[in-house]
């Protein structure tokens, strides 16, 4: 078996499973308990230092 075939079989099986697990982890990360304050801070960070009334 060539190197190409070996890497292709790895990517088709274990590599796909690892990428799927990483994808699910990154999608669920913002919804973990205790992250609400950090998410709100990150979402409003660009507005800090601006005056609303001109």
mmCIF entry with sequence, helices, sheets and N, C-alpha, C, O atoms, coordinates in Angstrom:
data_MODEL
# 
_entry.id   MODEL 
# 
_entity.id                         1 
_entity.type                       polymer 
_entity.pdbx_number_of_molecules   1 
# 
_entity_poly.entity_id                      1 
_entity_poly.type                           'polypeptide(L)' 
_entity_poly.nstd_linkage                   no 
_entity_poly.nstd_monomer                   no 
_entity_poly.pdbx_seq_one_letter_code       
;(UNK)(UNK)(UNK)(UNK)(UNK)(UNK)(UNK)(UNK)(UNK)(UNK)(UNK)(UNK)(UNK)(UNK)(UNK)(UNK)
(UNK)(UNK)(UNK)(UNK)(UNK)(UNK)(UNK)(UNK)(UNK)(UNK)(UNK)(UNK)(UNK)(UNK)(UNK)(UNK)
(UNK)(UNK)(UNK)(UNK)(UNK)(UNK)(UNK)(UNK)(UNK)(UNK)(UNK)(UNK)(UNK)(UNK)(UNK)(UNK)
(UNK)(UNK)(UNK)(UNK)(UNK)(UNK)
;
_entity_poly.pdbx_seq_one_letter_code_can   XXXXXXXXXXXXXXXXXXXXXXXXXXXXXXXXXXXXXXXXXXXXXXXXXXXXXX 
_entity_poly.pdbx_strand_id                 A 
# 
loop_
_entity_poly_seq.entity_id 
_entity_poly_seq.num 
_entity_poly_seq.mon_id 
_entity_poly_seq.hetero 
1 1  UNK n 
1 2  UNK n 
1 3  UNK n 
1 4  UNK n 
1 5  UNK n 
1 6  UNK n 
1 7  UNK n 
1 8  UNK n 
1 9  UNK n 
1 10 UNK n 
1 11 UNK n 
1 12 UNK n 
1 13 UNK n 
1 14 UNK n 
1 15 UNK n 
1 16 UNK n 
1 17 UNK n 
1 18 UNK n 
1 19 UNK n 
1 20 UNK n 
1 21 UNK n 
1 22 UNK n 
1 23 UNK n 
1 24 UNK n 
1 25 UNK n 
1 26 UNK n 
1 27 UNK n 
1 28 UNK n 
1 29 UNK n 
1 30 UNK n 
1 31 UNK n 
1 32 UNK n 
1 33 UNK n 
1 34 UNK n 
1 35 UNK n 
1 36 UNK n 
1 37 UNK n 
1 38 UNK n 
1 39 UNK n 
1 40 UNK n 
1 41 UNK n 
1 42 UNK n 
1 43 UNK n 
1 44 UNK n 
1 45 UNK n 
1 46 UNK n 
1 47 UNK n 
1 48 UNK n 
1 49 UNK n 
1 50 UNK n 
1 51 UNK n 
1 52 UNK n 
1 53 UNK n 
1 54 UNK n 
# 
_struct_asym.id          A 
_struct_asym.entity_id   1 
# 
loop_
_struct_conf.conf_type_id 
_struct_conf.id 
_struct_conf.pdbx_PDB_helix_id 
_struct_conf.beg_label_comp_id 
_struct_conf.beg_label_asym_id 
_struct_conf.beg_label_seq_id 
_struct_conf.pdbx_beg_PDB_ins_code 
_struct_conf.end_label_comp_id 
_struct_conf.end_label_asym_id 
_struct_conf.end_label_seq_id 
_struct_conf.pdbx_end_PDB_ins_code 
_struct_conf.beg_auth_comp_id 
_struct_conf.beg_auth_asym_id 
_struct_conf.beg_auth_seq_id 
_struct_conf.end_auth_comp_id 
_struct_conf.end_auth_asym_id 
_struct_conf.end_auth_seq_id 
_struct_conf.pdbx_PDB_helix_class 
_struct_conf.details 
_struct_conf.pdbx_PDB_helix_length 
HELX_P HELX_P1 AA1 UNK A 3  ? UNK A 10 ? UNK A 3  UNK A 10 1 ? 8  
HELX_P HELX_P2 AA2 UNK A 11 ? UNK A 15 ? UNK A 11 UNK A 15 3 ? 5  
HELX_P HELX_P3 AA3 UNK A 16 ? UNK A 29 ? UNK A 16 UNK A 29 1 ? 14 
HELX_P HELX_P4 AA4 UNK A 36 ? UNK A 44 ? UNK A 36 UNK A 44 1 ? 9  
HELX_P HELX_P5 AA5 UNK A 45 ? UNK A 47 ? UNK A 45 UNK A 47 5 ? 3  
# 
_struct_conf_type.id          HELX_P 
_struct_conf_type.criteria    ? 
_struct_conf_type.reference   ? 
# 
loop_
_atom_site.group_PDB 
_atom_site.id 
_atom_site.type_symbol 
_atom_site.label_atom_id 
_atom_site.label_alt_id 
_atom_site.label_comp_id 
_atom_site.label_asym_id 
_atom_site.label_entity_id 
_atom_site.label_seq_id 
_atom_site.pdbx_PDB_ins_code 
_atom_site.Cartn_x 
_atom_site.Cartn_y 
_atom_site.Cartn_z 
_atom_site.occupancy 
_atom_site.B_iso_or_equiv 
_atom_site.pdbx_formal_charge 
_atom_site.auth_seq_id 
_atom_site.auth_comp_id 
_atom_site.auth_asym_id 
_atom_site.auth_atom_id 
_atom_site.pdbx_PDB_model_num 
ATOM 1   N N  . UNK A 1 1  ? 0.838   -1.172 0.000  1.00 0.00 ? 1  UNK A N  1 
ATOM 2   C CA . UNK A 1 1  ? 0.000   0.000  0.000  1.00 0.00 ? 1  UNK A CA 1 
ATOM 3   C C  . UNK A 1 1  ? 0.889   1.243  0.000  1.00 0.00 ? 1  UNK A C  1 
ATOM 4   O O  . UNK A 1 1  ? 1.868   1.326  0.742  1.00 0.00 ? 1  UNK A O  1 
ATOM 5   N N  . UNK A 1 2  ? 0.532   2.193  -0.836 1.00 0.00 ? 2  UNK A N  1 
ATOM 6   C CA . UNK A 1 2  ? 1.345   3.395  -0.953 1.00 0.00 ? 2  UNK A CA 1 
ATOM 7   C C  . UNK A 1 2  ? 1.003   4.383  0.165  1.00 0.00 ? 2  UNK A C  1 
ATOM 8   O O  . UNK A 1 2  ? 0.025   4.226  0.896  1.00 0.00 ? 2  UNK A O  1 
ATOM 9   N N  . UNK A 1 3  ? 1.839   5.388  0.261  1.00 0.00 ? 3  UNK A N  1 
ATOM 10  C CA . UNK A 1 3  ? 1.623   6.428  1.271  1.00 0.00 ? 3  UNK A CA 1 
ATOM 11  C C  . UNK A 1 3  ? 0.307   7.151  1.025  1.00 0.00 ? 3  UNK A C  1 
ATOM 12  O O  . UNK A 1 3  ? -0.419  7.477  1.964  1.00 0.00 ? 3  UNK A O  1 
ATOM 13  N N  . UNK A 1 4  ? 0.005   7.398  -0.246 1.00 0.00 ? 4  UNK A N  1 
ATOM 14  C CA . UNK A 1 4  ? -1.248  8.072  -0.596 1.00 0.00 ? 4  UNK A CA 1 
ATOM 15  C C  . UNK A 1 4  ? -2.450  7.267  -0.113 1.00 0.00 ? 4  UNK A C  1 
ATOM 16  O O  . UNK A 1 4  ? -3.364  7.822  0.498  1.00 0.00 ? 4  UNK A O  1 
ATOM 17  N N  . UNK A 1 5  ? -2.454  5.977  -0.379 1.00 0.00 ? 5  UNK A N  1 
ATOM 18  C CA . UNK A 1 5  ? -3.567  5.134  0.045  1.00 0.00 ? 5  UNK A CA 1 
ATOM 19  C C  . UNK A 1 5  ? -3.699  5.095  1.562  1.00 0.00 ? 5  UNK A C  1 
ATOM 20  O O  . UNK A 1 5  ? -4.808  5.112  2.097  1.00 0.00 ? 5  UNK A O  1 
ATOM 21  N N  . UNK A 1 6  ? -2.575  5.043  2.244  1.00 0.00 ? 6  UNK A N  1 
ATOM 22  C CA . UNK A 1 6  ? -2.602  5.026  3.707  1.00 0.00 ? 6  UNK A CA 1 
ATOM 23  C C  . UNK A 1 6  ? -3.202  6.314  4.256  1.00 0.00 ? 6  UNK A C  1 
ATOM 24  O O  . UNK A 1 6  ? -4.057  6.269  5.140  1.00 0.00 ? 6  UNK A O  1 
ATOM 25  N N  . UNK A 1 7  ? -2.767  7.455  3.745  1.00 0.00 ? 7  UNK A N  1 
ATOM 26  C CA . UNK A 1 7  ? -3.291  8.737  4.208  1.00 0.00 ? 7  UNK A CA 1 
ATOM 27  C C  . UNK A 1 7  ? -4.756  8.911  3.836  1.00 0.00 ? 7  UNK A C  1 
ATOM 28  O O  . UNK A 1 7  ? -5.525  9.506  4.590  1.00 0.00 ? 7  UNK A O  1 
ATOM 29  N N  . UNK A 1 8  ? -5.140  8.395  2.682  1.00 0.00 ? 8  UNK A N  1 
ATOM 30  C CA . UNK A 1 8  ? -6.543  8.504  2.267  1.00 0.00 ? 8  UNK A CA 1 
ATOM 31  C C  . UNK A 1 8  ? -7.449  7.676  3.172  1.00 0.00 ? 8  UNK A C  1 
ATOM 32  O O  . UNK A 1 8  ? -8.526  8.137  3.549  1.00 0.00 ? 8  UNK A O  1 
ATOM 33  N N  . UNK A 1 9  ? -7.038  6.481  3.519  1.00 0.00 ? 9  UNK A N  1 
ATOM 34  C CA . UNK A 1 9  ? -7.827  5.653  4.421  1.00 0.00 ? 9  UNK A CA 1 
ATOM 35  C C  . UNK A 1 9  ? -7.928  6.300  5.808  1.00 0.00 ? 9  UNK A C  1 
ATOM 36  O O  . UNK A 1 9  ? -8.975  6.232  6.451  1.00 0.00 ? 9  UNK A O  1 
ATOM 37  N N  . UNK A 1 10 ? -6.852  6.920  6.262  1.00 0.00 ? 10 UNK A N  1 
ATOM 38  C CA . UNK A 1 10 ? -6.873  7.630  7.540  1.00 0.00 ? 10 UNK A CA 1 
ATOM 39  C C  . UNK A 1 10 ? -7.864  8.790  7.490  1.00 0.00 ? 10 UNK A C  1 
ATOM 40  O O  . UNK A 1 10 ? -8.658  8.981  8.411  1.00 0.00 ? 10 UNK A O  1 
ATOM 41  N N  . UNK A 1 11 ? -7.809  9.560  6.409  1.00 0.00 ? 11 UNK A N  1 
ATOM 42  C CA . UNK A 1 11 ? -8.697  10.720 6.280  1.00 0.00 ? 11 UNK A CA 1 
ATOM 43  C C  . UNK A 1 11 ? -10.149 10.277 6.146  1.00 0.00 ? 11 UNK A C  1 
ATOM 44  O O  . UNK A 1 11 ? -11.044 10.958 6.646  1.00 0.00 ? 11 UNK A O  1 
ATOM 45  N N  . UNK A 1 12 ? -10.396 9.172  5.493  1.00 0.00 ? 12 UNK A N  1 
ATOM 46  C CA . UNK A 1 12 ? -11.765 8.691  5.318  1.00 0.00 ? 12 UNK A CA 1 
ATOM 47  C C  . UNK A 1 12 ? -12.360 8.179  6.621  1.00 0.00 ? 12 UNK A C  1 
ATOM 48  O O  . UNK A 1 12 ? -13.572 8.268  6.813  1.00 0.00 ? 12 UNK A O  1 
ATOM 49  N N  . UNK A 1 13 ? -11.569 7.662  7.491  1.00 0.00 ? 13 UNK A N  1 
ATOM 50  C CA . UNK A 1 13 ? -12.094 7.056  8.712  1.00 0.00 ? 13 UNK A CA 1 
ATOM 51  C C  . UNK A 1 13 ? -11.860 7.895  9.937  1.00 0.00 ? 13 UNK A C  1 
ATOM 52  O O  . UNK A 1 13 ? -12.735 8.649  10.364 1.00 0.00 ? 13 UNK A O  1 
ATOM 53  N N  . UNK A 1 14 ? -10.692 7.767  10.499 1.00 0.00 ? 14 UNK A N  1 
ATOM 54  C CA . UNK A 1 14 ? -10.375 8.427  11.772 1.00 0.00 ? 14 UNK A CA 1 
ATOM 55  C C  . UNK A 1 14 ? -10.334 9.945  11.611 1.00 0.00 ? 14 UNK A C  1 
ATOM 56  O O  . UNK A 1 14 ? -10.814 10.671 12.482 1.00 0.00 ? 14 UNK A O  1 
ATOM 57  N N  . UNK A 1 15 ? -9.775  10.424 10.527 1.00 0.00 ? 15 UNK A N  1 
ATOM 58  C CA . UNK A 1 15 ? -9.693  11.874 10.305 1.00 0.00 ? 15 UNK A CA 1 
ATOM 59  C C  . UNK A 1 15 ? -11.063 12.518 10.238 1.00 0.00 ? 15 UNK A C  1 
ATOM 60  O O  . UNK A 1 15 ? -11.268 13.603 10.781 1.00 0.00 ? 15 UNK A O  1 
ATOM 61  N N  . UNK A 1 16 ? -12.007 11.856 9.573  1.00 0.00 ? 16 UNK A N  1 
ATOM 62  C CA . UNK A 1 16 ? -13.357 12.385 9.477  1.00 0.00 ? 16 UNK A CA 1 
ATOM 63  C C  . UNK A 1 16 ? -14.025 12.414 10.846 1.00 0.00 ? 16 UNK A C  1 
ATOM 64  O O  . UNK A 1 16 ? -14.707 13.383 11.180 1.00 0.00 ? 16 UNK A O  1 
ATOM 65  N N  . UNK A 1 17 ? -13.842 11.384 11.625 1.00 0.00 ? 17 UNK A N  1 
ATOM 66  C CA . UNK A 1 17 ? -14.422 11.337 12.964 1.00 0.00 ? 17 UNK A CA 1 
ATOM 67  C C  . UNK A 1 17 ? -13.834 12.434 13.855 1.00 0.00 ? 17 UNK A C  1 
ATOM 68  O O  . UNK A 1 17 ? -14.566 13.068 14.615 1.00 0.00 ? 17 UNK A O  1 
ATOM 69  N N  . UNK A 1 18 ? -12.537 12.660 13.769 1.00 0.00 ? 18 UNK A N  1 
ATOM 70  C CA . UNK A 1 18 ? -11.897 13.705 14.564 1.00 0.00 ? 18 UNK A CA 1 
ATOM 71  C C  . UNK A 1 18 ? -12.397 15.088 14.156 1.00 0.00 ? 18 UNK A C  1 
ATOM 72  O O  . UNK A 1 18 ? -12.695 15.917 15.016 1.00 0.00 ? 18 UNK A O  1 
ATOM 73  N N  . UNK A 1 19 ? -12.491 15.341 12.856 1.00 0.00 ? 19 UNK A N  1 
ATOM 74  C CA . UNK A 1 19 ? -12.980 16.639 12.388 1.00 0.00 ? 19 UNK A CA 1 
ATOM 75  C C  . UNK A 1 19 ? -14.432 16.867 12.796 1.00 0.00 ? 19 UNK A C  1 
ATOM 76  O O  . UNK A 1 19 ? -14.808 17.989 13.135 1.00 0.00 ? 19 UNK A O  1 
ATOM 77  N N  . UNK A 1 20 ? -15.257 15.811 12.766 1.00 0.00 ? 20 UNK A N  1 
ATOM 78  C CA . UNK A 1 20 ? -16.651 15.934 13.173 1.00 0.00 ? 20 UNK A CA 1 
ATOM 79  C C  . UNK A 1 20 ? -16.752 16.254 14.657 1.00 0.00 ? 20 UNK A C  1 
ATOM 80  O O  . UNK A 1 20 ? -17.562 17.091 15.053 1.00 0.00 ? 20 UNK A O  1 
ATOM 81  N N  . UNK A 1 21 ? -15.940 15.600 15.482 1.00 0.00 ? 21 UNK A N  1 
ATOM 82  C CA . UNK A 1 21 ? -15.932 15.865 16.919 1.00 0.00 ? 21 UNK A CA 1 
ATOM 83  C C  . UNK A 1 21 ? -15.498 17.300 17.206 1.00 0.00 ? 21 UNK A C  1 
ATOM 84  O O  . UNK A 1 21 ? -16.096 17.969 18.049 1.00 0.00 ? 21 UNK A O  1 
ATOM 85  N N  . UNK A 1 22 ? -14.468 17.775 16.518 1.00 0.00 ? 22 UNK A N  1 
ATOM 86  C CA . UNK A 1 22 ? -14.011 19.159 16.693 1.00 0.00 ? 22 UNK A CA 1 
ATOM 87  C C  . UNK A 1 22 ? -15.104 20.133 16.271 1.00 0.00 ? 22 UNK A C  1 
ATOM 88  O O  . UNK A 1 22 ? -15.323 21.143 16.940 1.00 0.00 ? 22 UNK A O  1 
ATOM 89  N N  . UNK A 1 23 ? -15.792 19.841 15.172 1.00 0.00 ? 23 UNK A N  1 
ATOM 90  C CA . UNK A 1 23 ? -16.887 20.692 14.696 1.00 0.00 ? 23 UNK A CA 1 
ATOM 91  C C  . UNK A 1 23 ? -17.992 20.787 15.737 1.00 0.00 ? 23 UNK A C  1 
ATOM 92  O O  . UNK A 1 23 ? -18.466 21.882 16.040 1.00 0.00 ? 23 UNK A O  1 
ATOM 93  N N  . UNK A 1 24 ? -18.408 19.646 16.287 1.00 0.00 ? 24 UNK A N  1 
ATOM 94  C CA . UNK A 1 24 ? -19.459 19.652 17.298 1.00 0.00 ? 24 UNK A CA 1 
ATOM 95  C C  . UNK A 1 24 ? -19.023 20.406 18.553 1.00 0.00 ? 24 UNK A C  1 
ATOM 96  O O  . UNK A 1 24 ? -19.817 21.129 19.155 1.00 0.00 ? 24 UNK A O  1 
ATOM 97  N N  . UNK A 1 25 ? -17.771 20.236 18.943 1.00 0.00 ? 25 UNK A N  1 
ATOM 98  C CA . UNK A 1 25 ? -17.257 20.930 20.118 1.00 0.00 ? 25 UNK A CA 1 
ATOM 99  C C  . UNK A 1 25 ? -17.273 22.441 19.908 1.00 0.00 ? 25 UNK A C  1 
ATOM 100 O O  . UNK A 1 25 ? -17.684 23.186 20.797 1.00 0.00 ? 25 UNK A O  1 
ATOM 101 N N  . UNK A 1 26 ? -16.831 22.896 18.746 1.00 0.00 ? 26 UNK A N  1 
ATOM 102 C CA . UNK A 1 26 ? -16.807 24.334 18.479 1.00 0.00 ? 26 UNK A CA 1 
ATOM 103 C C  . UNK A 1 26 ? -18.206 24.917 18.339 1.00 0.00 ? 26 UNK A C  1 
ATOM 104 O O  . UNK A 1 26 ? -18.425 26.076 18.691 1.00 0.00 ? 26 UNK A O  1 
ATOM 105 N N  . UNK A 1 27 ? -19.152 24.141 17.836 1.00 0.00 ? 27 UNK A N  1 
ATOM 106 C CA . UNK A 1 27 ? -20.535 24.628 17.747 1.00 0.00 ? 27 UNK A CA 1 
ATOM 107 C C  . UNK A 1 27 ? -21.187 24.722 19.117 1.00 0.00 ? 27 UNK A C  1 
ATOM 108 O O  . UNK A 1 27 ? -21.998 25.619 19.351 1.00 0.00 ? 27 UNK A O  1 
ATOM 109 N N  . UNK A 1 28 ? -20.853 23.827 20.014 1.00 0.00 ? 28 UNK A N  1 
ATOM 110 C CA . UNK A 1 28 ? -21.466 23.814 21.344 1.00 0.00 ? 28 UNK A CA 1 
ATOM 111 C C  . UNK A 1 28 ? -20.757 24.735 22.333 1.00 0.00 ? 28 UNK A C  1 
ATOM 112 O O  . UNK A 1 28 ? -21.318 25.062 23.379 1.00 0.00 ? 28 UNK A O  1 
ATOM 113 N N  . UNK A 1 29 ? -19.542 25.155 22.021 1.00 0.00 ? 29 UNK A N  1 
ATOM 114 C CA . UNK A 1 29 ? -18.732 25.950 22.963 1.00 0.00 ? 29 UNK A CA 1 
ATOM 115 C C  . UNK A 1 29 ? -19.437 27.220 23.456 1.00 0.00 ? 29 UNK A C  1 
ATOM 116 O O  . UNK A 1 29 ? -19.395 27.475 24.660 1.00 0.00 ? 29 UNK A O  1 
ATOM 117 N N  . UNK A 1 30 ? -20.075 28.024 22.614 1.00 0.00 ? 30 UNK A N  1 
ATOM 118 C CA . UNK A 1 30 ? -20.708 29.249 23.119 1.00 0.00 ? 30 UNK A CA 1 
ATOM 119 C C  . UNK A 1 30 ? -21.907 28.991 24.031 1.00 0.00 ? 30 UNK A C  1 
ATOM 120 O O  . UNK A 1 30 ? -22.325 29.892 24.757 1.00 0.00 ? 30 UNK A O  1 
ATOM 121 N N  . UNK A 1 31 ? -22.465 27.789 24.010 1.00 0.00 ? 31 UNK A N  1 
ATOM 122 C CA . UNK A 1 31 ? -23.661 27.489 24.788 1.00 0.00 ? 31 UNK A CA 1 
ATOM 123 C C  . UNK A 1 31 ? -23.366 26.788 26.112 1.00 0.00 ? 31 UNK A C  1 
ATOM 124 O O  . UNK A 1 31 ? -24.286 26.339 26.794 1.00 0.00 ? 31 UNK A O  1 
ATOM 125 N N  . UNK A 1 32 ? -22.094 26.693 26.476 1.00 0.00 ? 32 UNK A N  1 
ATOM 126 C CA . UNK A 1 32 ? -21.746 26.027 27.724 1.00 0.00 ? 32 UNK A CA 1 
ATOM 127 C C  . UNK A 1 32 ? -22.186 26.895 28.908 1.00 0.00 ? 32 UNK A C  1 
ATOM 128 O O  . UNK A 1 32 ? -22.298 28.114 28.781 1.00 0.00 ? 32 UNK A O  1 
ATOM 129 N N  . UNK A 1 33 ? -22.434 26.266 30.051 1.00 0.00 ? 33 UNK A N  1 
ATOM 130 C CA . UNK A 1 33 ? -22.861 27.038 31.224 1.00 0.00 ? 33 UNK A CA 1 
ATOM 131 C C  . UNK A 1 33 ? -21.788 28.042 31.660 1.00 0.00 ? 33 UNK A C  1 
ATOM 132 O O  . UNK A 1 33 ? -20.599 27.725 31.666 1.00 0.00 ? 33 UNK A O  1 
ATOM 133 N N  . UNK A 1 34 ? -22.209 29.220 32.015 1.00 0.00 ? 34 UNK A N  1 
ATOM 134 C CA . UNK A 1 34 ? -21.290 30.236 32.509 1.00 0.00 ? 34 UNK A CA 1 
ATOM 135 C C  . UNK A 1 34 ? -20.646 31.101 31.442 1.00 0.00 ? 34 UNK A C  1 
ATOM 136 O O  . UNK A 1 34 ? -19.812 31.948 31.764 1.00 0.00 ? 34 UNK A O  1 
ATOM 137 N N  . UNK A 1 35 ? -21.007 30.913 30.183 1.00 0.00 ? 35 UNK A N  1 
ATOM 138 C CA . UNK A 1 35 ? -20.362 31.699 29.135 1.00 0.00 ? 35 UNK A CA 1 
ATOM 139 C C  . UNK A 1 35 ? -21.193 32.891 28.690 1.00 0.00 ? 35 UNK A C  1 
ATOM 140 O O  . UNK A 1 35 ? -20.778 33.631 27.798 1.00 0.00 ? 35 UNK A O  1 
ATOM 141 N N  . UNK A 1 36 ? -22.359 33.092 29.292 1.00 0.00 ? 36 UNK A N  1 
ATOM 142 C CA . UNK A 1 36 ? -23.242 34.172 28.863 1.00 0.00 ? 36 UNK A CA 1 
ATOM 143 C C  . UNK A 1 36 ? -22.583 35.539 29.027 1.00 0.00 ? 36 UNK A C  1 
ATOM 144 O O  . UNK A 1 36 ? -22.663 36.377 28.129 1.00 0.00 ? 36 UNK A O  1 
ATOM 145 N N  . UNK A 1 37 ? -21.933 35.768 30.164 1.00 0.00 ? 37 UNK A N  1 
ATOM 146 C CA . UNK A 1 37 ? -21.289 37.068 30.404 1.00 0.00 ? 37 UNK A CA 1 
ATOM 147 C C  . UNK A 1 37 ? -20.129 37.298 29.438 1.00 0.00 ? 37 UNK A C  1 
ATOM 148 O O  . UNK A 1 37 ? -19.963 38.404 28.924 1.00 0.00 ? 37 UNK A O  1 
ATOM 149 N N  . UNK A 1 38 ? -19.340 36.279 29.193 1.00 0.00 ? 38 UNK A N  1 
ATOM 150 C CA . UNK A 1 38 ? -18.215 36.417 28.260 1.00 0.00 ? 38 UNK A CA 1 
ATOM 151 C C  . UNK A 1 38 ? -18.699 36.679 26.835 1.00 0.00 ? 38 UNK A C  1 
ATOM 152 O O  . UNK A 1 38 ? -18.101 37.475 26.111 1.00 0.00 ? 38 UNK A O  1 
ATOM 153 N N  . UNK A 1 39 ? -19.768 36.019 26.438 1.00 0.00 ? 39 UNK A N  1 
ATOM 154 C CA . UNK A 1 39 ? -20.318 36.240 25.098 1.00 0.00 ? 39 UNK A CA 1 
ATOM 155 C C  . UNK A 1 39 ? -20.867 37.652 24.947 1.00 0.00 ? 39 UNK A C  1 
ATOM 156 O O  . UNK A 1 39 ? -20.676 38.294 23.914 1.00 0.00 ? 39 UNK A O  1 
ATOM 157 N N  . UNK A 1 40 ? -21.553 38.136 25.986 1.00 0.00 ? 40 UNK A N  1 
ATOM 158 C CA . UNK A 1 40 ? -22.096 39.493 25.933 1.00 0.00 ? 40 UNK A CA 1 
ATOM 159 C C  . UNK A 1 40 ? -20.969 40.527 25.893 1.00 0.00 ? 40 UNK A C  1 
ATOM 160 O O  . UNK A 1 40 ? -21.061 41.515 25.165 1.00 0.00 ? 40 UNK A O  1 
ATOM 161 N N  . UNK A 1 41 ? -19.920 40.306 26.664 1.00 0.00 ? 41 UNK A N  1 
ATOM 162 C CA . UNK A 1 41 ? -18.771 41.210 26.659 1.00 0.00 ? 41 UNK A CA 1 
ATOM 163 C C  . UNK A 1 41 ? -18.117 41.250 25.278 1.00 0.00 ? 41 UNK A C  1 
ATOM 164 O O  . UNK A 1 41 ? -17.771 42.322 24.782 1.00 0.00 ? 41 UNK A O  1 
ATOM 165 N N  . UNK A 1 42 ? -17.952 40.095 24.668 1.00 0.00 ? 42 UNK A N  1 
ATOM 166 C CA . UNK A 1 42 ? -17.334 40.033 23.340 1.00 0.00 ? 42 UNK A CA 1 
ATOM 167 C C  . UNK A 1 42 ? -18.222 40.692 22.288 1.00 0.00 ? 42 UNK A C  1 
ATOM 168 O O  . UNK A 1 42 ? -17.719 41.324 21.359 1.00 0.00 ? 42 UNK A O  1 
ATOM 169 N N  . UNK A 1 43 ? -19.540 40.549 22.429 1.00 0.00 ? 43 UNK A N  1 
ATOM 170 C CA . UNK A 1 43 ? -20.457 41.112 21.442 1.00 0.00 ? 43 UNK A CA 1 
ATOM 171 C C  . UNK A 1 43 ? -20.529 42.630 21.522 1.00 0.00 ? 43 UNK A C  1 
ATOM 172 O O  . UNK A 1 43 ? -20.744 43.290 20.505 1.00 0.00 ? 43 UNK A O  1 
ATOM 173 N N  . UNK A 1 44 ? -20.354 43.194 22.713 1.00 0.00 ? 44 UNK A N  1 
ATOM 174 C CA . UNK A 1 44 ? -20.484 44.645 22.870 1.00 0.00 ? 44 UNK A CA 1 
ATOM 175 C C  . UNK A 1 44 ? -19.142 45.363 22.967 1.00 0.00 ? 44 UNK A C  1 
ATOM 176 O O  . UNK A 1 44 ? -19.109 46.574 23.191 1.00 0.00 ? 44 UNK A O  1 
ATOM 177 N N  . UNK A 1 45 ? -18.059 44.654 22.807 1.00 0.00 ? 45 UNK A N  1 
ATOM 178 C CA . UNK A 1 45 ? -16.725 45.232 22.956 1.00 0.00 ? 45 UNK A CA 1 
ATOM 179 C C  . UNK A 1 45 ? -16.461 46.352 21.929 1.00 0.00 ? 45 UNK A C  1 
ATOM 180 O O  . UNK A 1 45 ? -15.774 47.325 22.241 1.00 0.00 ? 45 UNK A O  1 
ATOM 181 N N  . UNK A 1 46 ? -16.992 46.217 20.737 1.00 0.00 ? 46 UNK A N  1 
ATOM 182 C CA . UNK A 1 46 ? -16.708 47.223 19.704 1.00 0.00 ? 46 UNK A CA 1 
ATOM 183 C C  . UNK A 1 46 ? -17.381 48.555 19.979 1.00 0.00 ? 46 UNK A C  1 
ATOM 184 O O  . UNK A 1 46 ? -17.025 49.566 19.374 1.00 0.00 ? 46 UNK A O  1 
ATOM 185 N N  . UNK A 1 47 ? -18.363 48.569 20.899 1.00 0.00 ? 47 UNK A N  1 
ATOM 186 C CA . UNK A 1 47 ? -19.087 49.797 21.190 1.00 0.00 ? 47 UNK A CA 1 
ATOM 187 C C  . UNK A 1 47 ? -18.542 50.552 22.392 1.00 0.00 ? 47 UNK A C  1 
ATOM 188 O O  . UNK A 1 47 ? -19.044 51.627 22.720 1.00 0.00 ? 47 UNK A O  1 
ATOM 189 N N  . UNK A 1 48 ? -17.535 50.017 23.048 1.00 0.00 ? 48 UNK A N  1 
ATOM 190 C CA . UNK A 1 48 ? -16.980 50.675 24.228 1.00 0.00 ? 48 UNK A CA 1 
ATOM 191 C C  . UNK A 1 48 ? -16.300 51.993 23.831 1.00 0.00 ? 48 UNK A C  1 
ATOM 192 O O  . UNK A 1 48 ? -15.584 52.063 22.832 1.00 0.00 ? 48 UNK A O  1 
ATOM 193 N N  . UNK A 1 49 ? -16.538 53.013 24.622 1.00 0.00 ? 49 UNK A N  1 
ATOM 194 C CA . UNK A 1 49 ? -15.893 54.304 24.366 1.00 0.00 ? 49 UNK A CA 1 
ATOM 195 C C  . UNK A 1 49 ? -16.641 55.190 23.402 1.00 0.00 ? 49 UNK A C  1 
ATOM 196 O O  . UNK A 1 49 ? -16.171 56.285 23.091 1.00 0.00 ? 49 UNK A O  1 
ATOM 197 N N  . UNK A 1 50 ? -17.781 54.761 22.920 1.00 0.00 ? 50 UNK A N  1 
ATOM 198 C CA . UNK A 1 50 ? -18.553 55.593 22.020 1.00 0.00 ? 50 UNK A CA 1 
ATOM 199 C C  . UNK A 1 50 ? -19.668 56.273 22.793 1.00 0.00 ? 50 UNK A C  1 
ATOM 200 O O  . UNK A 1 50 ? -20.289 55.681 23.676 1.00 0.00 ? 50 UNK A O  1 
ATOM 201 N N  . UNK A 1 51 ? -19.907 57.528 22.442 1.00 0.00 ? 51 UNK A N  1 
ATOM 202 C CA . UNK A 1 51 ? -21.008 58.269 23.062 1.00 0.00 ? 51 UNK A CA 1 
ATOM 203 C C  . UNK A 1 51 ? -22.261 58.098 22.212 1.00 0.00 ? 51 UNK A C  1 
ATOM 204 O O  . UNK A 1 51 ? -22.215 58.208 20.987 1.00 0.00 ? 51 UNK A O  1 
ATOM 205 N N  . UNK A 1 52 ? -23.382 57.826 22.880 1.00 0.00 ? 52 UNK A N  1 
ATOM 206 C CA . UNK A 1 52 ? -24.616 57.643 22.147 1.00 0.00 ? 52 UNK A CA 1 
ATOM 207 C C  . UNK A 1 52 ? -25.226 58.986 21.736 1.00 0.00 ? 52 UNK A C  1 
ATOM 208 O O  . UNK A 1 52 ? -25.792 59.095 20.648 1.00 0.00 ? 52 UNK A O  1 
ATOM 209 N N  . UNK A 1 53 ? -25.121 59.983 22.571 1.00 0.00 ? 53 UNK A N  1 
ATOM 210 C CA . UNK A 1 53 ? -25.707 61.280 22.266 1.00 0.00 ? 53 UNK A CA 1 
ATOM 211 C C  . UNK A 1 53 ? -24.682 62.219 21.662 1.00 0.00 ? 53 UNK A C  1 
ATOM 212 O O  . UNK A 1 53 ? -23.609 62.429 22.228 1.00 0.00 ? 53 UNK A O  1 
ATOM 213 N N  . UNK A 1 54 ? -25.011 62.772 20.536 1.00 0.00 ? 54 UNK A N  1 
ATOM 214 C CA . UNK A 1 54 ? -24.091 63.732 19.924 1.00 0.00 ? 54 UNK A CA 1 
ATOM 215 C C  . UNK A 1 54 ? -24.703 65.096 19.849 1.00 0.00 ? 54 UNK A C  1 
ATOM 216 O O  . UNK A 1 54 ? -24.068 66.031 19.362 1.00 0.00 ? 54 UNK A O  1 
# 
